[in-house]
């Protein structure tokens, strides 16, 4: 055996692998099905199954740290905005996301951190093409890739949320369209088992139902504020176990994608936003599993109580309704959300299509 040469293997990052995947044309069983007469066929989901290297921690500087307090680069002349509720949400007109400068995007990051949810009306964003859409969100951090769900062909950084009763891939790879429980409400925060969970998230509709299909949001910042000072002190230092193994196991059992290894790690129950310095109640009903170090009964007692604070907090919740041209932006660190499958395509007898796209930028390590 000769040792005259040293061979070095370089492991590509998820972003590099995603670029290579984007050059492939995916056909056959993994290609889009259904979608007949879809208005945006290029954004129909494919279920590509390339295995990607797991995310590693990278330095992160929040764009909100560069923002102007009065948001002068976001609220351009002629624009208007209003608070949706005192605790959460801002509705905005006269600002085109596709035209914002880098300074305007910085101001957007700060406003999202402060208000949790931003609803931009009358946008051209859905028509500017995937490259510009991704570049816009990339301003806020490296783009997240969903471990299991469908994406437009060639763009794994886009998560397609698609409900069409004529599309068999939805039933094959994810939960059926039919709502099997009393309510479809399932409060959660996206991908909290990641080492650096998503922060700024863009969500826009390509086709929206005539009514229904709204997203509900709750302020996890205000949820923390509502607790007594004595109770807050008891929560400091506690950690929550986050685990996405079930999501990957479920996808694998259906023959669906499992692009990353299962992730399991602890994050603080009470985290602090790096820009606003406000404290956040970081708990939910999806990948957050239990209180670290507590026995099962102890964890369930505290976990269920804190989830109830969010679920029952109607005075710090709001609802995003989608119209043609609506783009919803939220800071995934400071709000929880839930879909509502109350539109016709959510039921067996329905015929409405709901075609949405989510792009999320990964943020800081929770502290």
C-alpha positions in Angstrom: 0.0 0.0 0.0 1.4 3.4 -1.0 1.2 6.3 1.4 2.7 8.8 -1.1 -0.6 10.7 -1.5 -3.0 12.0 1.1 -6.7 12.0 0.0 -8.9 14.5 1.7 -12.7 14.2 1.6 -14.6 17.4 1.8 -18.1 17.2 3.2 -20.5 19.6 1.5 -22.7 21.9 3.5 -26.5 21.5 3.2 -26.5 24.7 1.0 -24.0 23.3 -1.4 -25.8 20.0 -1.7 -29.1 21.9 -2.2 -27.5 23.8 -5.2 -26.4 20.5 -6.8 -29.9 19.0 -6.2 -31.4 22.1 -7.9 -29.6 21.1 -11.1 -31.4 17.8 -11.3 -34.7 17.3 -13.1 -36.9 15.1 -10.8 -39.3 12.9 -12.6 -41.4 9.8 -12.1 -42.8 8.8 -8.7 -41.2 11.8 -7.0 -42.7 14.3 -9.4 -45.8 16.5 -8.9 -49.1 14.8 -9.2 -52.5 16.3 -9.3 -52.3 20.1 -9.7 -54.5 20.1 -12.7 -55.1 23.7 -13.7 -52.9 25.0 -10.9 -52.2 28.7 -11.4 -48.5 28.3 -10.4 -47.5 24.8 -11.7 -43.7 25.5 -11.2 -44.4 25.7 -7.4 -46.2 22.3 -7.2 -44.4 20.0 -4.7 -42.0 17.3 -5.5 -40.9 14.8 -2.9 -37.1 14.7 -3.6 -35.3 12.4 -1.1 -31.6 13.4 -1.3 -29.9 12.9 2.1 -28.2 16.2 3.2 -25.5 16.8 5.8 -26.8 17.9 9.2 -26.8 21.6 10.0 -23.8 22.9 12.0 -23.7 26.0 14.2 -22.5 29.1 12.4 -22.1 32.7 13.6 -25.2 34.8 13.3 -25.8 38.5 13.5 -29.5 39.5 13.6 -30.3 42.1 10.9 -32.6 43.8 13.4 -29.4 45.1 15.2 -28.8 47.4 12.2 -32.4 48.7 12.1 -33.6 52.3 12.7 -35.9 52.6 15.7 -38.6 54.5 13.7 -38.4 52.0 10.7 -37.8 54.9 8.3 -36.4 52.5 5.6 -39.5 50.2 5.8 -42.4 52.7 6.2 -41.7 54.5 2.9 -43.7 57.7 2.0 -47.3 56.8 1.1 -47.4 53.6 3.2 -49.7 53.0 6.1 -49.8 50.4 8.9 -52.0 49.6 11.9 -51.7 47.4 15.0 -53.9 44.3 14.7 -54.0 44.0 18.5 -52.1 45.8 21.2 -50.0 42.7 21.8 -49.3 41.2 18.4 -49.5 41.9 14.7 -49.0 44.8 12.3 -50.9 45.1 9.0 -49.1 47.1 6.3 -50.1 48.6 2.9 -48.0 50.5 0.4 -44.7 48.7 1.0 -43.5 46.4 -1.7 -41.3 43.7 -0.2 -39.7 43.1 -3.6 -38.5 46.8 -3.7 -37.1 47.1 -0.2 -33.4 48.0 0.3 -31.2 46.1 2.6 -31.8 48.8 5.2 -35.6 48.3 4.7 -35.2 44.6 5.3 -33.2 45.4 8.5 -36.1 47.5 9.7 -38.5 44.7 8.9 -36.5 42.3 11.1 -36.8 44.7 14.0 -40.5 45.3 13.5 -41.1 41.5 13.3 -39.2 41.0 16.5 -41.3 43.7 18.2 -44.7 42.8 16.8 -44.3 39.1 16.1 -46.4 39.0 13.0 -46.5 41.3 9.9 -49.1 41.1 7.2 -48.2 42.8 3.9 -51.1 43.4 1.5 -51.2 43.9 -2.3 -47.7 42.4 -2.9 -46.1 41.3 -6.2 -43.9 38.9 -4.3 -45.5 35.7 -5.6 -44.8 36.8 -9.1 -41.1 37.8 -8.9 -39.8 34.3 -9.3 -38.1 31.8 -6.9 -34.6 33.2 -7.2 -35.6 36.7 -6.1 -37.9 35.3 -3.4 -35.1 33.2 -1.9 -32.6 36.1 -2.1 -35.0 38.4 -0.2 -35.3 35.9 2.7 -31.6 35.0 2.6 -31.0 38.6 3.9 -32.1 37.3 7.3 -29.9 34.2 7.5 -29.1 30.9 5.8 -32.2 29.3 4.4 -33.8 26.3 6.2 -34.6 23.1 4.3 -37.6 21.1 5.5 -36.5 17.6 6.5 -39.5 15.8 5.1 -41.9 17.9 3.1 -42.4 18.7 -0.6 -40.7 21.7 -2.4 -40.8 23.2 -5.9 -38.6 21.3 -8.3 -35.1 22.6 -7.9 -35.8 24.8 -4.8 -35.5 22.7 -1.7 -35.3 25.9 0.5 -39.0 26.4 -0.3 -41.5 24.5 1.7 -44.8 24.0 -0.2 -47.9 23.8 1.9 -50.3 22.3 -0.6 -53.9 21.0 -0.1 -55.6 19.7 -3.2 -58.2 16.9 -3.0 -57.0 15.7 -6.4 -53.3 15.3 -5.5 -52.5 11.8 -4.2 -49.0 12.7 -3.0 -50.4 14.6 -0.1 -52.2 11.6 1.2 -49.2 9.4 0.5 -46.5 11.4 2.2 -48.3 13.4 4.9 -51.5 13.5 6.9 -54.7 13.2 4.9 -56.8 16.2 3.9 -59.6 15.1 6.1 -59.7 16.6 9.6 -60.0 13.6 11.8 -60.1 15.4 15.2 -62.6 17.8 16.5 -60.4 20.7 15.6 -57.4 21.1 13.3 -55.8 23.6 15.6 -52.3 22.5 16.6 -50.2 25.3 18.1 -46.5 25.0 17.3 -43.2 26.7 16.5 -41.3 25.6 13.4 -38.3 23.3 13.7 -37.2 24.0 17.2 -35.1 20.9 17.4 -32.6 22.5 15.0 -29.3 23.8 16.5 -30.3 27.2 15.1 -34.1 27.2 14.6 -35.7 29.5 12.1 -36.3 33.2 12.9 -37.7 35.4 10.1 -40.2 33.4 8.0 -42.1 34.5 4.9 -45.4 32.7 4.0 -47.3 33.7 0.8 -50.3 32.3 -1.1 -50.3 31.3 -4.7 -53.9 30.1 -4.6 -56.1 30.8 -1.5 -59.6 29.6 -0.7 -62.5 32.0 -0.9 -62.8 31.7 2.9 -61.0 29.9 5.7 -57.5 28.6 5.6 -56.3 31.4 8.0 -53.3 31.0 10.3 -53.6 31.8 14.0 -50.8 33.4 15.9 -50.0 33.9 19.6 -47.4 36.1 21.2 -45.0 34.0 23.3 -43.4 37.3 24.5 -46.7 38.5 25.9 -47.4 35.0 27.3 -44.3 35.3 29.4 -45.2 38.9 30.4 -48.6 37.7 31.8 -46.9 35.4 34.4 -46.3 36.6 37.9 -42.8 37.7 38.9 -42.6 34.9 41.4 -43.6 32.3 38.9 -41.1 33.7 36.3 -38.2 33.2 38.7 -39.1 29.5 39.1 -38.9 29.0 35.3 -35.4 30.6 34.9 -32.7 28.1 34.0 -35.1 25.3 33.0 -34.5 23.5 29.7 -36.9 21.9 27.2 -36.1 18.8 25.3 -36.9 19.3 21.6 -37.0 16.2 19.3 -38.1 15.8 15.7 -37.6 12.0 15.5 -41.3 11.3 15.2 -41.6 13.5 12.1 -38.8 11.7 10.3 -40.0 8.3 11.4 -43.5 9.0 10.1 -42.2 10.2 6.7 -40.0 7.2 6.4 -42.9 4.8 7.1 -44.7 6.3 4.2 -41.8 6.2 1.8 -41.3 10.0 2.1 -38.1 12.1 2.3 -35.8 12.0 5.4 -33.2 14.6 4.3 -31.5 15.0 7.7 -30.8 12.9 10.7 -33.2 13.1 13.6 -32.4 16.0 15.9 -32.7 16.1 19.7 -31.4 18.8 21.9 -32.2 21.1 24.8 -33.1 24.8 24.5 -34.0 27.2 27.3 -37.6 27.3 28.4 -37.3 31.1 28.7 -35.1 32.6 26.0 -34.1 36.2 25.3 -34.5 37.8 21.9 -31.1 39.1 20.7 -32.4 42.4 19.5 -35.3 43.4 21.7 -33.9 41.7 24.8 -37.4 40.7 25.7 -38.0 37.3 27.3 -40.0 34.6 25.5 -41.9 31.6 26.7 -40.4 29.0 24.4 -42.8 26.0 24.6 -45.3 24.5 22.3 -47.1 21.2 21.3 -44.9 19.9 18.4 -41.1 19.2 18.7 -41.0 20.5 22.3 -41.4 17.3 24.3 -40.8 17.7 28.0 -39.0 19.6 30.7 -35.4 18.4 31.0 -34.6 16.8 34.4 -38.2 16.5 35.5 -40.0 13.3 36.1 -42.8 12.5 33.7 -45.7 13.6 35.9 -43.8 16.8 37.0 -43.0 17.7 33.4 -46.6 17.1 32.2 -48.0 19.3 34.9 -45.8 22.3 34.1 -45.7 21.7 30.4 -49.5 21.5 30.1 -50.0 24.6 32.2 -47.6 26.7 30.1 -49.1 25.5 26.9 -52.5 26.5 28.2 -51.2 30.0 28.7 -50.6 30.2 25.0 -53.6 28.3 23.8 -56.1 30.2 26.0 -54.5 33.6 25.5 -57.1 35.0 23.3 -56.2 38.6 24.2 -52.7 38.1 22.8 -53.6 36.1 19.8 -54.6 37.2 16.3 -55.5 35.7 12.9 -53.8 36.1 9.5 -56.4 36.0 6.6 -55.0 35.5 3.1 -56.1 37.5 0.1 -54.5 37.5 -3.3 -51.1 39.3 -2.9 -50.8 38.8 0.9 -47.4 38.0 2.3 -47.2 37.1 6.0 -43.9 37.5 7.8 -43.3 36.4 11.4 -40.4 36.0 13.8 -40.5 32.3 14.6 -38.8 33.0 17.9 -41.5 35.2 19.4 -44.8 33.6 18.2 -46.4 30.3 18.0 -48.9 29.5 15.2 -51.4 27.0 13.9 -53.0 26.3 10.6 -56.8 26.0 10.4 -58.1 23.4 7.9 -61.6 24.8 7.8 -61.8 25.4 4.0 -63.4 23.0 1.5 -60.3 21.2 0.4 -59.6 20.2 4.0 -62.6 17.8 3.8 -63.2 14.8 1.5 -66.1 16.5 -0.3 -64.3 19.7 -0.9 -62.8 21.0 -4.1 -60.8 24.1 -3.2 -57.0 24.3 -3.6 -54.8 26.0 -1.0 -51.3 26.5 -2.4 -48.8 28.3 -0.2 -45.0 28.7 0.1 -42.9 29.1 3.2 -39.3 30.4 3.2 -37.5 30.5 6.6 -34.2 31.9 7.6 -32.3 30.2 10.4 -31.4 32.5 13.3 -29.4 32.4 16.5 -28.8 29.5 19.0 -31.5 30.0 21.7 -30.1 31.5 24.9 
